[in-house]
């Protein structure tokens, strides 16, 4: 909460600065240059800009309010959306341990496919359904059961963690690729104290280097109570003390490894320090299965440009409700709603196709790109879209496509606790997808009567990376900081059905806006672009970063042209960004 308040305060401060001298000078120069032009001046555009109402505030650049762009779709999508149907899918997926190619993974895909088939995909005209298959890098890892007991010489025998069902609360206690084992040994609390034949108990993550060092010192198992910096309960109730982190080991790992909660770690430490001969007994049974990895693809074929498509991947990996049963279910419901309203004649098929993808994170997108004959014009990603803000502390976020803010972050922009990543210069291809997505979030907020949303520069870490590297515009709808992220606490009770609906509809409206662009969308987009331009350029100049300001000016010049290409249907030479001096840009606009 403190971070968010600081973010808003900084945003307002920089916004005031950017609308000060820099904004006034920019507007005056532009107005003078446009006196002889038929194109509206910046002042004329901004004069008609209805500011985002305060209760619906998006913490980021303002957008123009109009029944254009994603607003054309929000009302129908939201009112047609089946909140309970989406929750049913989340419950189904949440009850399964969904490692790649495992029975839980395949059952989840089967359930999604069943619902798509019932809606006409694969049988009705314009509703395509296909399954892509490839060999996974290793056989499916399938946990069966596990238990960890703390024993002492005084007769103490405490069950710390156990599961014997894929839906078990402690199912994360076995990291992916952990081997079967039955081992009982004394406890060592550090590598320095570790003797051959003991179990190393640590708060460090079970990374390959730690596992290797433990093996070399003769450890018979490793037990880790690691958590991420973002896994602390924001409510102060210390629920994170019972969280077990979900981890993945290298394929073929032979040293037994178990994950435990911080609370269990404290009990082990206390027993060890009490001098009662503390030891642990770890039992684990896992199986290895199929190597065939399936990816499910459903496509709503476009009416006039079917060979161009907007892609909506949403993986089903990880044993969590928010990550990513929520994304998979939210996007599935969107595909079902669209098929229904198109069939009913209440919604016209978009010009471009819409492609929905479910499968293994990253590889699902790579596989589709290898097989498709369609051209992806944009990708909209939904991961972790249903978190309850009250339960998890996570807020709805728009992660922008790579832009100058991903290279040089200047307040009020800031990264999440997930953190920045290196950005290649070639990834900075100007496009307005982030602006469309921002408009969509505000449109949903207006429809529901208020929804506070946020945004962050590109950080990467899921399927949008694949498209970014192919120079395809990509945005991510997600929630962070979620203290349950990648832990055993990420279960169905952490999902807010209304939040899921709001975020899913935002993603779907964004996809539809680029799949079905209209000339009447252009004015709204240009107004919103001007807001973002003034904020970013003004912030850079206020921070005495003139090179960053120039980078943003060049970026928005490309964004403006991109919007014209999309909304006006420019082709051929008209679709190529002309090379003109910056001084002439005001004349153009």
C-alpha distance (Angstrom), angle and dihedral (degrees) to the residues before:
residue distance angle dihedral
X1 . . .
X2 3.81 . .
X3 3.81 91.1 .
X4 3.80 91.7 50.0
X5 3.82 92.7 49.4
X6 3.79 90.3 49.2
X7 3.81 89.7 48.8
X8 3.82 91.7 52.9
X9 3.81 92.7 46.2
X10 3.79 91.8 51.4
X11 3.79 90.9 45.5
X12 3.79 92.8 54.1
X13 3.81 91.9 46.1
X14 3.78 94.0 51.7
X15 3.79 91.8 41.8
X16 3.82 89.2 56.7
X17 3.80 90.6 48.8
X18 3.80 92.8 46.8
X19 3.79 91.4 51.3
X20 3.77 89.4 49.6
X21 3.79 125.1 77.3
X22 3.81 95.9 -25.9
X23 3.78 93.9 50.4
X24 3.81 94.0 45.3
X25 3.80 94.1 48.3
X26 3.79 91.4 47.1
X27 3.81 92.1 50.4
X28 3.83 93.4 47.2
X29 3.80 93.9 49.5
X30 3.77 91.2 47.3
X31 3.80 93.7 47.3
X32 3.81 91.6 51.1
X33 3.79 91.8 49.6
X34 3.78 92.4 48.8
X35 3.79 99.2 49.8
X36 3.81 91.1 103.6
X37 3.81 94.8 38.5
X38 3.78 128.9 97.7
X39 3.81 89.8 -145.9
X40 3.84 113.3 96.9
X41 3.80 114.8 -103.1
X42 3.79 122.0 -120.4
X43 3.80 88.8 -104.7
X44 3.80 91.8 54.0
X45 3.77 92.1 48.3
X46 3.78 94.2 46.8
X47 3.80 93.5 43.3
X48 3.79 88.6 67.1
X49 3.78 94.2 44.4
X50 3.76 111.5 119.5
X51 3.82 105.0 -151.6
X52 3.76 118.6 -126.3
X53 3.82 104.2 -94.5
X54 3.80 113.2 -107.9
X55 3.85 97.1 -116.6
X56 3.82 89.2 54.8
X57 3.76 94.2 47.1
X58 3.77 118.5 162.1
X59 3.79 107.3 -156.3
X60 3.77 96.2 -129.3
X61 3.80 137.2 48.5
X62 3.79 115.4 -17.4
X63 3.79 120.7 -112.2
X64 3.78 133.5 -147.1
X65 3.78 115.1 -101.9
X66 3.80 113.8 -131.7
X67 3.78 141.3 129.0
X68 3.78 88.9 -104.3
X69 3.79 137.1 96.7
X70 3.82 112.8 13.7
X71 3.81 90.8 -6.2
X72 3.81 87.1 75.6
X73 3.81 89.2 68.8
X74 3.80 107.9 29.8
X75 3.79 100.2 84.8
X76 3.81 96.3 49.0
X77 3.80 93.7 41.9
X78 3.78 93.8 47.8
X79 3.78 95.6 46.3
X80 3.82 92.2 46.5
X81 3.79 95.4 45.7
X82 3.82 115.4 113.6
X83 3.78 105.1 -139.1
X84 3.81 94.7 -178.2
X85 3.81 92.9 45.5
X86 3.79 89.4 56.0
X87 3.80 91.0 48.3
X88 3.80 90.4 51.7
X89 3.78 89.6 57.8
X90 3.80 91.7 48.3
X91 3.81 90.4 51.7
X92 3.80 90.5 50.1
X93 3.81 93.4 50.1
X94 3.80 94.3 40.2
X95 3.81 90.4 59.4
X96 3.82 90.2 60.1
X97 3.77 133.8 74.3
X98 3.81 98.6 -131.6
X99 3.79 107.6 -162.0
X100 3.81 113.9 155.3
X101 3.83 114.5 -70.2
X102 3.81 91.7 -5.8
X103 3.82 123.2 135.1
X104 3.83 89.8 -102.5
X105 3.79 90.6 51.7
X106 3.81 93.0 48.4
X107 3.80 93.4 44.7
X108 3.81 89.2 52.5
X109 3.81 92.0 51.3
X110 3.81 89.8 46.3
X111 3.81 90.8 54.4
X112 3.81 92.1 49.5
X113 3.80 90.3 46.8
X114 3.82 91.5 49.1
X115 3.78 91.3 55.9
X116 3.80 92.9 46.0
X117 3.81 92.0 50.2
X118 3.81 90.4 49.8
X119 3.81 88.1 54.4
X120 3.80 92.0 54.3
X121 3.79 101.9 -97.1
X122 3.77 109.2 148.0
X123 3.81 93.7 19.2
X124 3.81 109.5 47.7
X125 3.83 123.2 72.3
X126 3.77 112.6 -93.8
X127 3.81 94.2 15.8
X128 3.79 109.2 100.1
X129 3.79 126.2 -173.6
X130 3.78 127.6 -175.5
X131 3.78 140.0 162.4
X132 3.78 118.8 -140.7
X133 3.78 119.4 -160.5
X134 3.76 134.8 -166.0
X135 3.79 137.0 160.5
X136 3.79 114.7 -90.2
X137 3.78 119.3 -130.8
X138 3.80 90.9 -111.3
X139 3.82 138.3 7.0
X140 3.78 116.6 -77.2
X141 3.80 112.1 -85.2
X142 3.81 110.1 -137.0
X143 3.84 119.6 -174.9
X144 3.80 114.3 -150.0
X145 3.81 105.4 177.4
X146 3.77 142.9 -30.2
X147 3.80 141.6 179.8
X148 3.78 137.2 -173.5
X149 3.80 121.5 -159.8
X150 3.80 130.4 -172.7
X151 3.80 113.3 -143.6
X152 3.79 133.0 -178.8
X153 3.80 136.5 -168.7
X154 3.80 89.4 -111.6
X155 3.80 91.1 66.1
X156 3.78 99.5 -93.4
X157 3.79 114.4 151.7
X158 3.81 116.1 173.2
X159 3.79 126.0 173.3
X160 3.79 104.7 -136.8
X161 3.79 101.1 177.2
X162 3.79 138.1 -6.6
X163 3.79 144.6 156.5
X164 3.79 135.2 179.0
X165 3.79 99.2 174.7
X166 3.83 133.0 59.0
X167 3.80 89.7 -119.5
X168 3.80 93.7 52.4
X169 3.78 118.5 131.4
X170 3.80 92.6 -125.4
X171 3.81 96.6 45.6
X172 3.81 90.4 120.0
X173 3.80 91.3 64.6
X174 3.80 89.4 93.0
X175 3.80 111.5 62.1
X176 3.78 114.1 -138.8
X177 3.82 111.7 -83.2
X178 3.82 93.5 20.2
X179 3.84 111.4 146.2
X180 3.79 130.2 -122.2
X181 3.79 113.9 -94.4
X182 3.78 149.3 158.6
X183 3.78 109.5 -155.7
X184 3.81 135.6 153.8
X185 3.78 122.3 -176.8
X186 3.78 146.8 140.3
X187 3.80 120.2 -79.2
X188 3.80 128.5 -107.9
X189 3.80 118.4 -172.6
X190 3.81 98.1 -159.8
X191 3.77 141.1 24.6
X192 3.79 88.7 -114.2
X193 3.81 91.6 58.3
X194 3.81 94.8 39.7
X195 3.80 116.2 118.8
X196 3.76 127.6 -173.2
X197 3.79 112.7 -79.2
X198 3.83 95.7 25.6
X199 3.80 133.0 115.1
X200 3.80 115.3 -117.5
X201 3.82 111.9 -136.6
X202 3.79 114.3 -167.3
X203 3.78 145.6 154.4
X204 3.80 89.6 -134.8
X205 3.80 120.0 104.2
X206 3.83 115.3 -101.2
X207 3.76 95.1 -110.9
X208 3.81 120.7 164.8
X209 3.81 94.1 -102.3
X210 3.81 93.0 53.2
X211 3.80 92.2 46.5
X212 3.80 90.5 50.0
X213 3.80 93.2 50.2
X214 3.80 91.6 47.3
X215 3.81 91.2 50.7
X216 3.80 91.7 49.6
X217 3.79 89.9 54.4
X218 3.78 91.2 51.3
X219 3.80 102.4 -102.8
X220 3.80 113.8 167.5
X221 3.82 92.6 -158.2
X222 3.79 142.7 -3.4
X223 3.80 124.7 -134.8
X224 3.81 117.8 -167.3
X225 3.80 131.5 -167.6
X226 3.80 94.9 -176.0
X227 3.80 122.8 152.0
X228 3.77 132.5 177.1
X229 3.79 124.2 -106.7
X230 3.81 87.4 -110.2
X231 3.82 94.5 53.4
X232 3.81 97.3 86.1
X233 3.81 115.6 116.4
X234 3.83 105.5 -110.9
X235 3.81 92.8 -155.9
X236 3.79 94.1 66.0
X237 3.82 91.3 -120.6
X238 3.82 90.1 115.4
X239 3.78 93.6 -133.1
X240 3.79 88.0 151.9
X241 3.81 88.7 74.2
X242 3.82 87.0 76.6
X243 3.80 95.4 45.0
X244 3.79 120.8 113.4
X245 3.77 113.4 -156.1
X246 3.80 119.2 -126.6
X247 3.80 110.1 -129.5
X248 3.78 138.6 171.6
X249 3.80 125.3 -141.6
X250 3.76 127.7 -157.4
X251 3.78 113.4 -82.5
X252 3.79 111.3 -93.3
X253 3.81 96.0 26.8
X254 3.79 109.4 165.6
X255 3.82 102.9 -175.6
X256 3.82 110.6 92.0
X257 3.82 110.1 -115.3
X258 3.80 129.9 -175.7
X259 3.78 131.8 -177.6
X260 3.80 120.6 -140.9
X261 3.79 138.7 -179.3
X262 3.79 124.7 -98.4
X263 3.81 88.2 -113.4
X264 3.80 91.4 56.8
X265 3.78 89.7 46.1
X266 3.80 89.2 56.1
X267 3.80 91.0 52.1
X268 3.79 91.8 50.6
X269 3.81 92.1 48.9
X270 3.81 91.6 48.1
X271 3.81 92.3 49.8
X272 3.80 92.0 47.4
X273 3.79 93.8 48.6
X274 3.82 90.6 47.4
X275 3.81 87.6 66.6
X276 3.77 96.1 -126.9
X277 3.79 96.1 133.7
X278 3.77 95.4 -99.0
X279 3.78 115.3 -156.8
X280 3.78 136.2 166.5
X281 3.78 131.2 -134.5
X282 3.80 114.5 -154.9
X283 3.78 121.7 -172.3
X284 3.78 121.7 179.8
X285 3.77 135.7 168.0
X286 3.79 121.9 -168.5
X287 3.78 133.8 165.0
X288 3.77 132.2 -154.0
X289 3.77 119.7 -138.1
X290 3.77 145.9 156.6
X291 3.80 123.5 12.1
X292 3.82 94.5 -163.0
X293 3.78 110.3 104.6
X294 3.81 115.7 -161.0
X295 3.80 129.0 -155.3
X296 3.80 121.6 -166.2
X297 3.82 119.2 -145.7
X298 3.82 126.4 -173.5
X299 3.80 121.2 -178.1
X300 3.79 132.8 -167.9
X301 3.79 100.3 -155.1
X302 3.79 115.3 -130.7
X303 3.79 121.3 -116.3
X304 3.81 101.4 -132.8
X305 3.81 106.5 5.4
X306 3.81 103.4 34.4
X307 3.80 94.2 156.0
X308 3.81 90.9 62.8
X309 3.78 116.9 70.9
X310 3.78 144.8 -178.0
X311 3.80 109.4 -138.2
X312 3.82 125.5 -142.8
X313 3.83 110.0 -173.6
X314 3.80 119.1 -179.4
X315 3.78 117.3 174.1
X316 3.80 125.5 -144.9
X317 3.81 99.7 -152.8
X318 3.82 125.8 120.7
X319 3.81 124.6 51.9
X320 3.79 96.0 -98.9
X321 3.79 141.1 111.5
X322 3.79 97.0 -142.7
X323 3.81 93.2 31.5
X324 2.87 96.9 76.6
X325 3.79 119.0 -40.1
X326 3.81 86.2 84.7
X327 3.80 94.5 56.9
X328 3.79 93.4 44.1
X329 3.81 92.9 48.5
X330 3.79 95.3 42.3
X331 3.79 94.1 52.6
X332 3.81 91.9 42.1
X333 3.79 90.3 56.0
X334 3.79 88.4 50.7
X335 3.80 91.9 54.4
X336 3.81 90.7 48.0
X337 3.81 92.9 48.5
X338 3.79 92.7 49.6
X339 3.79 92.8 49.2
X340 3.79 89.9 50.4
X341 3.80 98.7 48.7
X342 3.81 91.8 43.4
X343 3.81 90.2 52.2
X344 3.82 90.2 47.1
X345 3.78 91.3 53.0
X346 3.80 93.5 -121.7
X347 3.79 92.7 112.9
X348 3.78 130.3 40.9
X349 3.76 119.2 -130.8
X350 3.84 109.4 -102.4
X351 3.80 119.6 -110.8
X352 3.79 93.0 -115.3
X353 3.77 128.0 45.2
X354 3.80 124.3 -101.2
X355 3.81 116.6 -141.8
X356 3.81 120.7 -163.1
X357 3.81 118.8 -164.7
X358 3.83 131.8 -168.0
X359 3.78 124.7 179.9
X360 3.79 143.2 81.3
X361 3.79 116.1 -10.7
X362 3.81 114.1 -96.0
X363 3.82 95.2 -6.2
X364 3.83 91.7 66.7
X365 3.80 90.5 61.6
X366 3.79 94.5 41.4
X367 3.81 90.9 50.8
X368 3.80 93.6 48.4
X369 3.81 92.0 49.0
X370 3.79 89.8 51.5
X371 3.81 92.9 52.3
X372 3.79 106.1 33.1
X373 3.78 124.1 100.8
X374 3.79 90.7 -166.1
X375 3.80 124.4 94.5
X376 3.81 114.1 -120.7
X377 3.80 108.7 -137.9
X378 3.81 95.6 177.9
X379 3.80 140.6 -8.1
X380 3.79 127.5 -141.7
X381 3.80 116.3 -165.2
X382 3.80 129.6 -160.0
X383 3.81 117.4 -165.4
X384 3.79 125.7 154.8
X385 3.80 93.8 -2.8
X386 3.81 103.4 151.7
X387 3.79 108.0 57.4
X388 3.78 118.5 141.4
X389 3.78 107.3 -123.1
X390 3.79 90.9 -151.0
X391 3.81 93.8 52.1
X392 3.80 101.9 37.1
X393 3.80 106.8 20.9
X394 3.82 89.3 -128.5
X395 3.80 119.0 141.8
X396 3.82 127.9 -154.4
X397 3.78 110.9 -96.4
X398 3.76 138.6 -170.4
X399 3.78 111.3 -151.1
X400 3.77 105.9 -156.0
X401 3.75 127.5 -135.9
X402 3.83 111.5 -98.1
X403 3.81 107.5 -69.1
X404 3.82 134.5 152.9
X405 3.82 88.6 -75.8
X406 3.80 89.8 66.4
X407 3.80 89.7 57.9
X408 3.79 100.3 40.8
X409 3.80 116.5 18.1
X410 3.79 114.1 -152.4
X411 3.79 123.8 178.2
X412 2.94 133.0 -69.1
X413 3.82 82.7 37.9
X414 3.78 114.1 76.9
X415 3.76 140.4 165.4
X416 3.78 124.9 -115.0
X417 3.80 122.8 -118.4
X418 3.79 86.5 -89.8
X419 3.80 84.9 75.8
X420 3.77 141.3 -144.9
X421 3.78 126.1 -64.4
X422 3.76 134.1 -159.0
X423 3.79 112.4 -82.5
X424 3.79 122.6 -153.9
X425 3.79 115.2 -133.9
X426 3.81 91.7 -127.7
X427 3.80 90.3 61.6
X428 3.82 90.8 66.5
X429 3.79 97.1 92.2
X430 3.83 108.2 156.3
X431 3.79 113.6 -118.5
X432 3.79 137.4 145.5
X433 3.79 99.8 -129.9
X434 3.80 92.8 113.0
X435 3.80 90.4 53.5
X436 3.79 91.2 51.1
X437 3.81 90.2 49.6
X438 3.81 91.0 48.5
X439 3.80 89.4 51.7
X440 3.81 89.6 50.1
X441 3.80 92.8 54.7
X442 3.80 91.2 49.8
X443 3.82 90.6 46.5
X444 3.80 90.9 53.7
X445 3.81 89.9 47.0
X446 3.81 90.4 53.8
X447 3.78 91.4 48.0
X448 3.82 94.9 52.3
X449 3.80 96.2 38.6
X450 3.79 99.5 -107.1
X451 3.81 139.5 -0.6
X452 3.78 124.6 169.6
X453 3.81 111.5 -142.2
X454 3.78 136.2 176.6
X455 3.78 140.5 -163.2
X456 3.78 140.8 -149.7
X457 3.80 137.3 -166.3
X458 3.77 118.9 -97.7
X459 3.83 112.3 -66.2
X460 3.79 103.9 159.3
X461 3.79 129.2 -156.8
X462 3.79 105.1 139.2
X463 3.83 141.4 47.8
X464 3.79 95.8 -49.1
X465 3.81 87.5 72.1
X466 3.81 89.0 67.6
X467 3.80 93.1 55.5
X468 3.81 94.5 40.8
X469 3.80 89.5 56.7
X470 3.81 88.3 51.7
X471 3.84 88.2 52.2
X472 3.81 91.8 -113.9
X473 3.84 113.7 142.9
X474 3.81 109.1 -107.4
X475 3.80 136.7 -179.4
X476 3.78 130.0 -177.7
X477 3.80 126.9 -144.9
X478 3.81 109.1 -158.6
X479 3.81 146.4 133.8
X480 3.80 129.0 -115.4
X481 2.99 155.0 -160.4
X482 3.82 88.5 38.7
X483 3.80 109.9 167.5
X484 3.83 90.1 -156.8
X485 3.82 92.6 57.1
X486 3.82 111.4 137.4
X487 3.80 93.0 -5.4
X488 3.77 138.9 109.1
X489 3.82 89.3 -101.5
X490 3.81 92.9 69.7
X491 3.80 95.1 101.7
X492 3.79 138.3 134.2
X493 3.82 94.6 -83.5
X494 3.80 89.1 66.1
X495 3.82 91.7 61.5
X496 3.80 122.2 97.4
X497 3.85 108.0 -156.1
X498 3.81 92.6 -154.4
X499 3.80 92.3 50.0
X500 3.79 88.9 49.7
X501 3.79 89.9 52.5
X502 3.80 94.3 47.0
X503 3.80 93.8 50.2
X504 3.80 96.2 41.3
X505 3.80 91.8 50.6
X506 3.83 89.6 49.0
X507 3.80 90.2 54.5
X508 3.81 93.4 45.2
X509 3.81 93.7 47.2
X510 3.81 89.2 50.4
X511 3.79 91.1 52.2
X512 3.79 92.6 47.3
X513 3.81 92.4 48.2
X514 3.80 90.9 59.8
X515 3.80 93.9 36.9
X516 3.80 90.7 54.0
X517 3.83 108.8 27.2
X518 3.80 119.7 174.5
X519 3.83 133.5 -165.3
X520 3.79 88.5 -118.1
X521 3.83 89.3 63.7
X522 3.79 92.9 62.7
X523 3.80 99.7 79.2
X524 3.80 92.9 52.3
X525 3.78 92.1 48.3
X526 3.81 93.0 48.8
X527 3.79 91.9 49.6
X528 3.80 90.6 49.9
X529 3.78 90.5 45.9
X530 3.80 90.4 54.8
X531 3.79 90.3 54.0
X532 3.79 91.2 52.3
X533 3.80 92.2 44.1
X534 3.80 94.2 52.6
X535 3.80 91.3 47.5
X536 3.81 96.9 47.6
X537 3.82 97.9 40.1
X538 3.79 91.8 42.5
X539 3.80 92.1 49.9
X540 3.81 91.5 49.8
X541 3.79 92.8 50.2
X542 3.80 91.8 45.8
X543 3.82 87.8 53.0
X544 3.82 89.4 50.6
X545 3.80 91.9 -115.6
X546 3.83 102.7 133.4
X547 3.81 93.8 165.6
X548 3.79 90.2 56.1
X549 3.81 89.6 48.4
X550 3.82 89.4 53.6
X551 3.81 90.3 48.1
X552 3.79 89.8 53.9
X553 3.81 91.9 47.3
X554 3.80 90.4 52.6
X555 3.79 89.8 46.2
X556 3.78 94.4 53.5
X557 3.78 91.8 45.4
X558 3.80 86.7 59.3
X559 3.81 91.1 44.0
X560 3.80 90.9 54.3
X561 3.80 91.1 52.6
X562 3.81 91.1 45.6
X563 3.80 90.5 54.9
X564 3.80 90.8 50.1
X565 3.80 91.2 50.9
X566 3.79 92.1 49.6
X567 3.79 100.4 41.7
X568 3.80 99.3 36.4
X569 3.78 96.0 37.8
X570 3.80 94.6 -124.1
X571 3.79 114.5 -175.0
X572 3.79 139.5 177.3
X573 3.79 116.0 9.8
X574 3.80 90.7 -8.7
X575 3.82 89.5 64.2
X576 3.82 92.3 57.5
X577 3.79 115.4 95.1
X578 3.80 105.3 -115.0
X579 3.78 119.2 -128.0
X580 3.80 107.4 -122.1
X581 3.81 131.4 153.2
X582 3.79 115.7 -97.2
X583 3.82 87.8 -117.2
X584 3.79 88.9 63.6
X585 3.79 94.2 50.5
X586 3.80 92.9 88.5
X587 3.80 89.6 53.8
X588 3.80 89.7 53.1
X589 3.76 94.0 50.1
